[in-house]
Amino acid sequence: MNGSRAHPKQNPKTPGDTPPEAPENPVVNRLKRRIKTDGAVSVAEFMATALGDQDGGYYTTRDPFGASGDFTTSPEISQVFGELIGLWCANTWQSMGSPSDFALIELGPGRGTLMADALRALRHVPACRNAASLHLVETSPVLRDIQQNILRGENVTWHSDLPDLGRTPVIFIANEFLDALPVQQYIKLEGRWCERVVAFDDVHDRFCFAVNPVRQLPARDITHQLVAAEEGSIFEHAPMVQGVVAAISHQLFRNGGAGLIIDYGHTRHSTGQTLQAIRRHRPVDPLETPGDSDLTAYVNFQLVGETATAAKTKVWGPVDQGVFLQKIGIVERANTLFKHANFAQIHDIRTAITRLISPAEMGTLFKVMAITDDRISHLAGFETDS
């Protein structure tokens, strides 16, 4: 699928005919049955089913990217983005001591556009390109097919989970990956952090938020900030994010290397709901027709950094995406492209670059953080201004 919904074929009607009902999304049916049988589900379970269900999950059944889909990511906006990430990987490989073998792993590679553009740039650093083995972590069969087509001719290994490649040094890339990992929600009621869950309202035939006062946020996760939070505040807990970051950090500590995380989110711990849904490039109710819209939540970069630090790795940033891209050469690359472009192409390039780096667009909402082993002393894009 291309991200747009197909419409049921219409048959000629005669008086008295009742139009056939469109088949209900299997995710909706699955969640309704689960709630009816076992009671309300956690927000994390709702997200996981809506996005990853094998029969009707959002990511498993469609290509959601681009103008004909529901949203557009940075690699789809401009090839320059992926090219610069590729050159960043080459520079980082050199900072790692130019190992003769390393694994280049992308988490949630979308259509494969970022990797294709990165590999094109890496051909200018043949020693790095020859040293790299390529790995993509992807659970969607639809997107895997697209990636195989775009990366035809490349020796790529696909994984459904984060691979552990023994003692091989590694560079991880995670662009808009952590935001799609399920989060749990808790609401403060009478001084207690009770889990916010998803129930089904039979009267209005819709999913709705509810509260399970029995399930509460573990005491170890209640910070001073949460103690001081106002009644009715919502807190999003992200154990899956912590798990992925911890696993990445463990490999970096053991084997050496770096991980680059690019996503939208907060730089500090905060309260408030950030769960959101996008369909056809417009925001929609997160509980409306699960399986038909993208569900994400803001990444807590302070949590990411604390998790990496606890795993004895070094944390760089976060810095704004606009700042990062300018430090690694996006303006210079655009100026080079201008020399060989016509007026219309110059306009398109300038529009794309502005979208990536402008504070009014993606430049400040999106953050960039890196995680490395302690031996790396310099990392492009994270230099401090003196």
N, C-alpha and C positions, 0 to 999 in steps of 0.2 A: 504494500500500500504506500501511497505517497503522502500520507498524513491527513488527507481529506477523507471525509466519510462518504461511503457509497450509499446511494439511495435505492430502496427496493424497486424493482421493475414495476411500472404501473400498467395495469390491464384495463381495457375498455370497460366502462361501468354501464350497467343497465339499471333502471329504476328498481329500488329495493335492495341493491347490492350493499353490503357492508365492507368498507375498505379494509384490507388485511392489516393487522397490526405489525409494526416493525419488530423484529426479534429483539428481545432485551439483551443487553450486554451480559455475557456470562459472569463477569466480575460482580455485577449487581446481584445476580441470582446467588452466587456463591456467598457473598457477604450477608445477604438477607437470611439465607439458611443457617449460616454460622451463628448469627446474632439470635435467631429464633431458638436455636438448639442450646447454645452455650451462654447467651447473654451478650451484652455489649463488648466490643473489641477495643483494644488499645489503638491510639492514633497510629502507632508504629505498625501494628498489624494491618490496619486499614490502608496505610501507604504501601506497605510491602505487597499486599494483594492487588491493589489498584495498578501498581507499576509493573509487578513481576509475575502475575498469574500466567501460567503457561497457555491457558485457553483464550484469555481476553485481556491480559495485562497491557498497559499502555506501551511499554518498551518492547514487549515480546511480539507484538502483532503489527507494528507499523514503523515507517520512517517518519519521525516527527519533525525533521529539520527543514529549514528553508522557507521560502515564501509560500510554498504550497502546503507546508506543514503547520506546526503550532508555534515554533520559536526558532530563532537563529542564534547560533553560538559564534564566538570570535573567529574560529577557523573558517566558517562559512561566509563571514563578512569580507575577509581579505586573505589572499594567499600569503601576504606579508607576515601575518601572525604566525602561521606554522613555520615559515622559513626562519623567522627570528628565533623561535623555540628550538629549531634544529641547530642553529648556530650557537645558541646558549648551551645545548647539550655538548657540542664539540668543545666549547670553551671549558665547560665543567669537566669533561673527560680529561682535558689537559691538566686541570687542577687536581684531578685524581691521580696524576702521574702517568697518564696515557697507557692504561693497561691494555695488553694485547687482546684480551677478551672481556667484554662486559655485556650485560643484558639491558636493553632499552625497552622498558615496559610502560605501556599506556593503559590507564584505567578508564573505562567508559569511553572508547574512542569514536563514538558517533558513527559517521559514515566512513571514517578513516582519512578524512581530509587533512587533519592536522599532521598525522604521521606521513602521509604522502608528500605534503609540502616540506616537512622537516627533513625527510630523506633526500629530497631534491637539493636542499641546502647542504646537507652532509656530504654530498658528492664533491663539494669543493674542499673537503677535508678527508681525502680518501683513506688515510690511516685510521681515522675514527670510524668511518663507515664500515671498513673491513673488519674492525674489531667488534662491531655491534651485532648481537643476535636480537631479533625483533619478537616481542611478545605483546599480545593484545588481550586484555581482560574484558570479555563481552559475554553476556548471558542471552542476548536477543538473537534468535536465528535469522530474523529479517535483516538486522544490521550487520550480522556476520557475513551474509551473502553480499551486501553492498561493499563491505570492507574488502572482501576477497576480490571483488571486481576492480575496485579502485587501486588495490595494492597488488594487482596481478603481476607476476614475475618476481615478486619479493619473497624471500624465505621467511614466512611469518608463522609463529605458533600461537594458537588461540587457547585461552583458558577461561573457565567459568568462575574461577576464584583466583585470589592473589597467589601467584606461583612462588614456591620456594626453590630456588635454583642452586642450592648448595652454597659453595663459597665464591660464587661469581660476583664480582662487583656489579653494581646496578645503578641505573638512572631511571627513576619513576617520573611519569608525567600524569597529572590528574587535573584536567581542565573541565570544570563544571561537573565534577563527579560526586564530591562529598555532599553537595546540596540535595541530591536525590536519594541519599540514604535515609531510611525511616527514622523519625524522632518520636519520643514519648512526650506527652504533655501532662503537666500537673498544674492545678489551680489552688491558690491559697484560700482556705475556708476555715474560719475560726482558729487561725493560727497553725493549721495543719496543711501540708501539701498533699492533696488528694489527686489521684490520677484522673485526668480528663479522658473520656472514652467516647466511642462512636456507637450510638444506638440507632434503632429504626423506628420512625414515627408512622405507625400504621394508619392513623387518621388522615395524615397529610401525604402519606406514601413517599417518604423521603428520609434520608439519613440525617441525623442530628447529633450534636454534642450532648453529652451527659457527664455525670460525675460518679466515680466509684469510690466512696469514702473508705472502703476497706483497704484498697491498694494505695499505698502512700510512698512518697519519695523516700528512699533509704536515708537514714540519719547521716551516713558518711558523705552524702552528696548535698546536704543542706549547708550552704556557706553563710557567712555573716551577711552578705547581700540579700540572701533569701530570707533570713531571719528578719531583716529590716524592711522587706517588701510589703507593700500595702495589701490589704484584704482584697481578694478577687484577682490578684496578679496571676499571670500565666507564665510558667517556666517550661522551656523545651529542653529535654534531656536527650543527649545524643550518644548512647553507648556504642552504637554501630560505628559512628565516626571515630570514637576513641579506639575501637577495636582495629579498624583499618589503619589508622595512624600508628598505633602501637606495633602492628605487624610490619609496616613499612620501616619504622624506626629500628626495629629489631634487626632486620636484614641489613640496614645501613650501618648499624653499630658493629655487626658481625663481619660483614663483607666489604664495607666501604662503598661510598657513592653518594648520591644525592636524590632528593625527591622534590619536584616542583609542583606546588598546589596553587591553582588559579580558580577563584570562585567568588561569589558575592556573599557578603556577610558582615558580621560585627568584629571589630578588633578587640573588644572587651566583653566580659561576661555581662549579660543583660537579661531582663525579663520582657515578656510580651510575646504574642503570637506572631510568628513569621511564616507559618504554613500557608502556602499559596498555590493556586492552580492557574494554568494558562491553556487556552484552547484557541486556535486560529489567531494567535498573536494578541489575544485579549484576556484580561483577568476574568476568572469565573469563580463561583463558589467551590471551595475545595471538596465539599461533600457531594457535589452534584455529579451524577453519572460517573462514578469511579471507573477507570479504565479508558475513558475517552478524553482525559486531559492530563497534562503533566503536573505532577505534585512535587514541590520542593520546599525546603526550609533554609533560612539563612545559616551559613556556617559560622560557628563561634571560633574565631581564629585564636583567641586566648586559650580555649580548651585544646585546640590542635597543638599549640605551642607547648602547653604544660604537659600534654601527653607525650610529645616527642622528647622533651627535656627529662621526663621521668624515665625514659628508655635510654638515657645517656647519649643522646644525639644533640647536635648543635642546630639552633633555630635561627633563621634569617628572615627578617621582616616581622609582620606583613608590611608591604608597601602598596600604594595604590597602583592599579594596573597601568594607568596612564604614565606614571612616573617610571615604572619598571620598563615599559616598552620604549620610552624615550631614552632611557639609559642604555638599552641594548641595541639602539640604532634604528628605530622605526622611521624617524624623520629623514635620516640619511638614505635609508632604503627607498623611501617614497620619492625623494629628490632624484635618485638614480632612475627610477621608473619613469618619472616625468620626461626625461630626456628622449625617451623613445616612444612617447605616447602622443596621441592626437588630443584635440581639445576635449572631446567627450570622455576619453579614457582618463585624462587628467582630472576631470570633474569627479569621475567615479572613484578614482584612487583617493582623492582628497576627502570625499564624503566618507569613505570607509575608514580612513585613518582617523578622521575626526570622531567617528562613532566609537572607535576603540580607545581613544585617549582623552577625549574631552570630559571635563568634570560634569557637564550637563548630560552626558551619555553614559558610557561604561567606565570612564576613566577613574572615578573615585568609588563607585559602588562596588566594583570588582577589586579584590585584593590578591596579592601574590605573596606566598610564603614558601621558603625552601627549608628542607631538613637535610643535614649532611652528617657524615662522621667527623670526628674532631680533627682529623688531619687536614681537612680542606680549610685553607686560610683566606682564600679570595673567591668571590662568587659574583659573576657579572649580574648587574641589575640591582645589587644590594650594597653598592659602595656608599659610604657616608659622605655627604658634602662637607668640605672643609673650607 
